Structures are given as structure tokens and as C-alpha cells.
Amino acid sequence: MAHIHDMRGKFGKHFCQIVQRIVEHVEKSNLNNSTSIKLALSKMRTSLEYNVPYGKQTRGLSVVGSYYDIMNKKQVNADMEDCIMTLGWAVEMLQASFLVADDVMDQSDTRRGRMCWYRKPEIGLSAVNDALLLESCVFVLLKMSCRDKPFYADLVDLFHGVVLKTELGQSMDMATTENQDREDFSLFTKEHYINTITYKTSYYSFYLPIAVALYVAGHSDELLHAKVCEILVKIGQLFQIQDDYLDCYGDPEVTGKIGTDIEDNKCSWLMVQAIQNADDDQISTLKMCYGRKNNEMIARVKLVYQELNLESIYKTHETKMYEEILRDVEESELEKSIPKSIFLHFLNKIYGRKK
């Protein structure tokens, strides 16, 4: 994907500018310049600076890189460069809002190699409101960067739609984690799993960045977006299956987080595979141990995974999905509107990943 490496430094520096713009925008929109407002804005700034810029920035940079790829060799002026980089950070900010809330719901300890925001003693459950503020900042950025642009309404609709889908996905995800009957495996099905990861991950992580770039480049055709979405959703599904694998088998020093899917009773790819392949004794062990915050029980679940050879099954499945998506890209006939290199960049970046 063109310009990603060249733009990374400039993209990173742009974050400081947009934080200042957001704070100034909110200050100006509030006639009451009291100490209370200043304290709230100070905390909002701290939340932005702690939660937004420390990831790999893949989604935000994909907005920028994809836009330049779609534009090909057409000149991009300073105003549009500022706009597309701001929109890249809007995507990063939206992700941060989801992650802050997700960490509270999953009771996670670390995120991106650092203490989760809600785990900080001075934050606690006020992180829930901070997640909402981060989401609000996304729409402040949209308004600031492109309210006078012809694609503004499309972007607002796009972001609202993706927020709704992601929140529905989170609800599906929590259907098992909040189920008090830990022996109820009725939702540990392939159908429920695919729906969950499609809504929770695929739309915002893979379709959203490319859709933003397409709209800004002037491509608003619904059929085009549907075809692009279909491929990117599959890439997102592969990404989440990898995440589920790494939650159990990844190195926390590399992934930046300690896996909790087993103790949280997650409907993960590994668990769905285990239930499909386990014998009666192994199912009994899973019912007795899965979803329990007990190290010995977690180890017994992992032993069942080992007995079922899930690591090998995963590697075969990852390769199969990669090859299927590769075929979809080659047969897509989208080259006139969007370079295939954009899909291939995503696909090759995640294939075989360790974090």
C-alpha cells in the first residue's frame, strides 16, 4: 500500500494537532468556561493521549494509504492531505472507544502492553463514560475536517452504521460471557461465532478504513461498496480467528495483552472447534472447566485443545482462508475503482502474524 511508510511519521505528528483542535472546538462550543468544564476537558485530553496513539495505527494509516492508492498519481493538495489524515485518526479514535469499553467488560488487565485505562486507580468505572467521549470525538473530527465536503453525509452515515454494527457484535460476544450457566454451550456454534466476529471486528477494522478512502476519493456507488465490503469482511474474519488463537497460544510479551478468553467464557474459534471435535469425556471436561477463573481449570481446557490438535487445525484453516480470499481478490473485477493491492496489503500483513 503506497505511502504508508512515508506517511507514518507525519501521521503520528498529526495526532497532537487534532487533540488540540478537538479540545479547542469543545471549549468554543461551551459558553460556560467554568473550572468544572476545564477539569472534564483535561481528563478527556488525557484519555485521548493515553488510549488512542499507542496501537499499530494500521486502521488509520490504511485510510491514508488507500486514499493515495485510489487517487493513483493525481495531485493531493494540503487541504485534502490534512482531511484524510484527520479521518485516519477518526478511525483510530473509534477503535480506542471500543477497546476502552471492551476492556471494562472483559475485565482485562493490559492493552497494547500497558495497563488498561479503567485499571488506573484514578479512573475505574468512569472509563465507561470516557469510552463514550472518545466516540463523540470521532464525530467532532468529522465535522471539523469535512463538513463542507460533498462526502460528509456519506461519512457520517458510514460511521454511525459501523458503530451500530460493532455494538451489536459486542452484544453477541457477551451473550456467552454473561451467561451464568457455564455448562450451556448452545451458543458455541459456527453460526453464532461468525456473526459475532463479523459484526464486532470486520466492519470497523477492515471495511471502515477503505470505505472512508473510497468516499473521500469520490466513489459512493452502493454496489461497489457492497463488493468491497464482502472481501474485507472475510479478511476481518480471518483476523479475528487469528486473535482467538493468539489469545491462547500467543506470547503476551509480543501480543501486548494477557489472554482471557477461556476464563471469560468467550465463544472463541478454538472453543467452537473443540466442541465440534471433542468426545463425551472431553465435553464433560470443558463443561466443568471452561469459563472458570481458576488456573488449574484453564490448564485442563488447554489440555483438551492439545489433545484435539487445535494448533495444527488452526494453521491449516488459516492457510485455507488466506488462499480463498486471495482467489476472491483476483476474481473481483474491482481494479477500475480500487487497486487489488489494497486488499493484498491487508491480507499479507495479517497472514501468519504473531501479534
C-alpha positions as CSV (number, residue, x, y, z in Angstrom):
1,M,0.0,0.0,0.0
2,A,1.6,3.2,-1.2
3,H,2.7,6.0,1.1
4,I,2.2,4.1,4.4
5,H,5.9,4.1,5.5
6,D,6.4,7.6,4.1
7,M,3.3,8.9,5.9
8,R,3.8,7.2,9.3
9,G,5.9,10.0,10.8
10,K,3.7,12.8,9.5
11,F,0.6,10.8,10.6
12,G,1.9,10.4,14.1
13,K,2.7,14.1,14.4
14,H,-0.8,15.0,13.2
15,F,-2.3,13.4,16.3
16,C,-1.1,16.1,18.6
17,Q,-2.7,18.7,16.3
18,I,-6.1,17.1,16.2
19,V,-6.2,16.6,20.0
20,Q,-5.6,20.3,20.4
21,R,-8.3,21.1,17.7
22,I,-10.9,18.8,19.5
23,V,-10.3,20.5,22.9
24,E,-10.5,24.0,21.4
25,H,-13.6,23.1,19.4
26,V,-15.4,21.8,22.6
27,E,-14.2,24.8,24.6
28,K,-15.7,27.2,22.0
29,S,-19.0,25.3,21.9
30,N,-19.4,25.7,25.7
31,L,-20.1,29.2,26.8
32,N,-19.7,28.1,30.4
33,N,-15.9,28.2,30.8
34,S,-16.0,27.0,34.4
35,T,-13.5,25.1,36.4
36,S,-15.7,22.0,36.1
37,I,-15.7,22.1,32.3
38,K,-11.9,22.6,32.3
39,L,-11.4,19.6,34.5
40,A,-13.6,17.5,32.3
41,L,-11.7,18.6,29.2
42,S,-8.4,18.0,30.8
43,K,-9.4,14.4,31.6
44,M,-10.7,14.0,28.0
45,R,-7.4,15.1,26.7
46,T,-5.6,12.7,29.0
47,S,-7.8,9.9,27.8
48,L,-7.2,10.7,24.2
49,E,-3.4,10.8,24.7
50,Y,-3.4,7.5,26.7
51,N,-5.8,5.4,24.7
52,V,-5.6,6.5,21.0
53,P,-2.0,6.7,19.7
54,Y,-0.2,3.6,21.1
55,G,-1.5,0.9,18.8
56,K,0.0,-0.2,15.5
57,Q,-2.2,2.5,13.8
58,T,-2.9,0.1,11.0
59,R,-6.5,1.2,10.5
60,G,-5.7,4.9,10.4
61,L,-2.7,4.5,8.1
62,S,-4.9,2.3,5.9
63,V,-7.3,5.2,5.4
64,V,-4.4,7.4,4.3
65,G,-2.6,4.8,2.2
66,S,-5.7,3.5,0.5
67,Y,-6.8,7.1,-0.4
68,Y,-3.4,7.7,-2.1
69,D,-3.6,4.3,-3.9
70,I,-7.2,5.0,-5.2
71,M,-6.1,8.5,-6.3
72,N,-3.1,6.9,-8.0
73,K,-0.9,9.7,-9.4
74,K,-3.5,12.5,-9.0
75,Q,-2.3,15.5,-7.1
76,V,-3.5,15.7,-3.5
77,N,-3.4,19.2,-2.1
78,A,-2.5,20.2,1.5
79,D,-6.2,20.6,2.5
80,M,-7.1,17.1,1.4
81,E,-4.0,15.6,3.0
82,D,-5.0,17.2,6.3
83,C,-8.5,15.9,5.8
84,I,-7.5,12.3,5.1
85,M,-5.0,12.2,7.9
86,T,-7.7,13.6,10.3
87,L,-10.1,10.9,9.1
88,G,-7.4,8.3,9.7
89,W,-7.3,9.4,13.3
90,A,-11.1,9.4,13.5
91,V,-10.9,5.6,12.7
92,E,-8.2,5.1,15.3
93,M,-10.2,7.1,17.9
94,L,-13.3,5.0,17.2
95,Q,-11.3,1.9,17.8
96,A,-9.9,3.3,21.0
97,S,-13.5,3.9,22.2
98,F,-14.4,0.3,21.5
99,L,-11.2,-1.0,23.2
100,V,-11.7,1.0,26.4
101,A,-15.2,-0.3,26.8
102,D,-14.2,-3.8,25.8
103,D,-11.5,-3.9,28.5
104,V,-14.0,-3.0,31.2
105,M,-16.5,-5.6,30.0
106,D,-13.8,-8.3,29.8
107,Q,-12.1,-7.2,33.0
108,S,-8.8,-7.2,31.1
109,D,-5.5,-6.1,32.8
110,T,-3.4,-4.9,29.9
111,R,-3.9,-3.4,26.5
112,R,-1.1,-2.7,24.0
113,G,1.5,-3.6,26.6
114,R,0.2,-1.1,29.1
115,M,-2.3,-1.0,32.0
116,C,-5.9,-0.8,30.8
117,W,-7.4,2.6,31.2
118,Y,-10.0,1.5,33.7
119,R,-7.4,-0.3,35.8
120,K,-5.7,3.1,36.6
121,P,-6.7,3.8,40.3
122,E,-7.9,7.3,39.4
123,I,-10.1,6.1,36.5
124,G,-12.1,3.0,37.5
125,L,-15.6,2.7,36.0
126,S,-15.5,6.3,34.8
127,A,-13.8,4.7,31.8
128,V,-17.2,3.8,30.6
129,N,-18.0,7.5,30.1
130,D,-14.5,8.1,28.7
131,A,-15.3,5.5,26.0
132,L,-18.4,7.4,25.1
133,L,-16.4,10.7,25.0
134,L,-13.9,9.1,22.6
135,E,-16.8,8.1,20.3
136,S,-18.2,11.6,20.5
137,C,-14.7,13.0,19.5
138,V,-14.9,10.9,16.3
139,F,-17.9,12.9,15.1
140,V,-16.3,16.2,16.2
141,L,-13.4,15.3,13.9
142,L,-15.8,14.5,11.0
143,K,-17.5,17.9,11.5
144,M,-14.2,19.8,11.8
145,S,-12.5,18.1,8.8
146,C,-15.1,17.8,6.1
147,R,-18.5,19.4,6.9
148,D,-18.1,21.5,3.8
149,K,-17.2,18.5,1.6
150,P,-19.6,16.6,-0.7
151,F,-18.8,13.3,1.1
152,Y,-19.6,14.5,4.6
153,A,-23.1,12.9,4.9
154,D,-21.8,9.6,3.5
155,L,-19.1,9.5,6.1
156,V,-21.5,10.4,9.0
157,D,-23.8,7.6,7.8
158,L,-20.9,5.2,7.4
159,F,-19.5,5.8,10.9
160,H,-23.0,5.6,12.6
161,G,-23.7,2.4,10.8
162,V,-20.3,0.8,11.8
163,V,-20.8,1.9,15.4
164,L,-24.2,0.2,15.5
165,K,-22.8,-3.0,13.9
166,T,-19.9,-3.1,16.2
167,E,-22.0,-2.6,19.3
168,L,-24.4,-5.4,18.1
169,G,-21.3,-7.6,17.7
170,Q,-20.2,-6.8,21.3
171,S,-23.7,-7.7,22.5
172,M,-23.4,-11.1,20.7
173,D,-19.9,-11.5,22.2
174,M,-21.2,-11.0,25.7
175,A,-24.1,-13.4,25.3
176,T,-21.8,-16.2,26.4
177,T,-19.6,-14.2,28.8
178,E,-22.6,-13.1,30.8
179,N,-24.4,-16.5,30.7
180,Q,-24.3,-17.7,34.3
181,D,-24.9,-21.3,33.2
182,R,-21.3,-22.2,32.3
183,E,-22.4,-25.7,31.1
184,D,-24.7,-24.2,28.4
185,F,-22.9,-24.5,25.1
186,S,-25.9,-23.8,22.9
187,L,-24.4,-20.6,21.5
188,F,-20.9,-22.1,20.9
189,T,-21.8,-22.7,17.2
190,K,-20.1,-21.7,14.0
191,E,-23.1,-19.5,13.0
192,H,-23.0,-17.5,16.2
193,Y,-19.3,-17.2,16.1
194,I,-19.2,-15.9,12.5
195,N,-22.0,-13.4,13.2
196,T,-20.2,-12.2,16.3
197,I,-16.8,-11.6,14.7
198,T,-18.2,-10.1,11.6
199,Y,-20.2,-7.5,13.5
200,K,-17.7,-7.0,16.3
201,T,-14.5,-6.8,14.3
202,S,-14.7,-7.0,10.5
203,Y,-16.7,-3.9,9.7
204,Y,-14.8,-1.4,11.8
205,S,-11.3,-2.9,11.4
206,F,-11.3,-3.6,7.7
207,Y,-14.3,-2.2,5.8
208,L,-14.4,1.2,7.5
209,P,-10.9,2.4,6.6
210,I,-11.3,1.5,3.0
211,A,-14.8,2.8,2.8
212,V,-13.7,6.2,4.1
213,A,-10.9,6.4,1.5
214,L,-13.4,5.4,-1.3
215,Y,-16.0,8.1,-0.3
216,V,-13.3,10.8,0.0
217,A,-12.0,9.8,-3.4
218,G,-15.5,10.2,-4.9
219,H,-16.6,6.6,-5.0
220,S,-20.0,6.3,-3.4
221,D,-21.6,3.6,-5.6
222,E,-23.5,1.2,-3.3
223,L,-22.8,-1.9,-5.4
224,L,-19.0,-1.1,-5.4
225,H,-19.1,-0.7,-1.6
226,A,-21.0,-4.0,-1.2
227,K,-18.4,-5.9,-3.2
228,V,-15.5,-4.3,-1.4
229,C,-17.2,-5.0,1.9
230,E,-17.7,-8.7,1.1
231,I,-13.9,-9.2,0.6
232,L,-12.9,-7.1,3.6
233,V,-15.3,-8.8,5.9
234,K,-13.7,-12.1,5.1
235,I,-10.3,-10.7,5.8
236,G,-11.7,-9.4,9.1
237,Q,-13.0,-12.9,10.0
238,L,-9.5,-14.3,9.4
239,F,-8.0,-11.6,11.6
240,Q,-10.4,-12.4,14.5
241,I,-9.8,-16.1,14.2
242,Q,-6.0,-15.3,14.5
243,D,-6.8,-13.2,17.5
244,D,-8.6,-16.1,19.2
245,Y,-5.7,-18.4,18.5
246,L,-3.2,-15.8,19.8
247,D,-5.3,-15.3,23.0
248,C,-4.4,-18.9,23.9
249,Y,-1.1,-19.5,22.2
250,G,0.4,-16.1,21.7
251,D,3.3,-14.7,23.7
252,P,2.0,-11.8,25.9
253,E,5.4,-10.1,25.5
254,V,4.7,-10.0,21.8
255,T,0.9,-9.5,21.7
256,G,0.8,-6.9,24.4
257,K,-2.1,-8.5,26.3
258,I,-2.7,-11.5,28.5
259,G,-5.3,-13.8,27.1
260,T,-8.6,-14.3,29.0
261,D,-10.9,-16.0,26.5
262,I,-11.1,-19.3,28.4
263,E,-11.9,-17.8,31.8
264,D,-14.3,-15.2,30.3
265,N,-16.4,-18.0,28.7
266,K,-15.8,-16.5,25.2
267,C,-17.3,-18.1,22.1
268,S,-13.9,-18.3,20.5
269,W,-12.8,-20.1,17.4
270,L,-10.8,-22.6,19.4
271,M,-13.8,-23.4,21.7
272,V,-16.2,-23.9,18.7
273,Q,-13.7,-26.2,17.1
274,A,-13.2,-28.1,20.4
275,I,-16.9,-28.7,20.8
276,Q,-17.2,-29.9,17.2
277,N,-14.4,-32.4,17.6
278,A,-14.4,-33.5,21.3
279,D,-15.6,-36.8,22.6
280,D,-18.0,-37.1,25.5
281,D,-15.3,-37.1,28.1
282,Q,-13.7,-34.1,26.7
283,I,-17.0,-32.3,26.5
284,S,-17.5,-33.1,30.2
285,T,-14.1,-31.6,31.0
286,L,-15.0,-28.4,29.0
287,K,-18.3,-28.1,30.8
288,M,-16.6,-28.5,34.1
289,C,-13.7,-26.1,33.4
290,Y,-14.5,-23.6,30.7
291,G,-15.5,-20.1,31.8
292,R,-13.9,-20.5,35.3
293,K,-11.3,-18.1,36.7
294,N,-9.2,-20.9,38.0
295,N,-5.7,-21.6,36.7
296,E,-6.0,-25.4,37.1
297,M,-9.2,-25.4,35.2
298,I,-7.8,-23.2,32.4
299,A,-4.9,-25.6,32.1
300,R,-7.3,-28.5,31.7
301,V,-9.1,-26.7,28.9
302,K,-5.8,-26.1,27.2
303,L,-5.0,-29.8,27.6
304,V,-8.2,-30.7,25.7
305,Y,-7.2,-28.3,23.0
306,Q,-3.8,-30.0,22.8
307,E,-5.5,-33.5,22.7
308,L,-7.6,-32.3,19.8
309,N,-4.6,-30.9,18.0
310,L,-6.2,-27.5,17.6
311,E,-2.9,-25.7,16.8
312,S,-2.4,-27.8,13.7
313,I,-6.1,-27.4,12.7
314,Y,-5.8,-23.7,13.1
315,K,-2.7,-23.4,10.9
316,T,-4.4,-25.5,8.2
317,H,-7.5,-23.3,8.4
318,E,-5.5,-20.1,8.3
319,T,-3.8,-21.1,5.1
320,K,-7.1,-22.3,3.6
321,M,-8.8,-18.9,4.4
322,Y,-5.9,-17.0,3.0
323,E,-6.0,-18.8,-0.3
324,E,-9.8,-18.5,-0.6
325,I,-9.6,-14.7,0.0
326,L,-6.7,-14.4,-2.5
327,R,-8.9,-16.1,-5.1
328,D,-11.8,-13.7,-4.3
329,V,-9.5,-10.7,-4.8
330,E,-8.1,-12.0,-8.1
331,E,-11.6,-12.6,-9.4
332,S,-13.2,-9.4,-8.1
333,E,-13.1,-7.2,-11.2
334,L,-12.8,-4.1,-8.9
335,E,-9.5,-2.8,-10.4
336,K,-11.1,0.2,-12.1
337,S,-12.2,1.7,-8.8
338,I,-9.9,0.2,-6.2
339,P,-6.5,-1.3,-6.7
340,K,-6.2,-5.0,-5.7
341,S,-3.0,-4.1,-3.9
342,I,-5.2,-2.6,-1.1
343,F,-6.7,-6.0,-0.3
344,L,-3.4,-7.8,-0.7
345,H,-1.7,-5.4,1.7
346,F,-4.2,-6.3,4.4
347,L,-4.1,-9.9,3.6
348,N,-0.3,-10.3,3.5
349,K,0.1,-8.1,6.6
350,I,-2.0,-10.4,8.8
351,Y,-1.2,-13.8,7.3
352,G,1.0,-15.7,9.8
353,R,1.0,-12.9,12.3
354,K,2.2,-13.3,15.9
355,K,0.5,-10.2,17.3
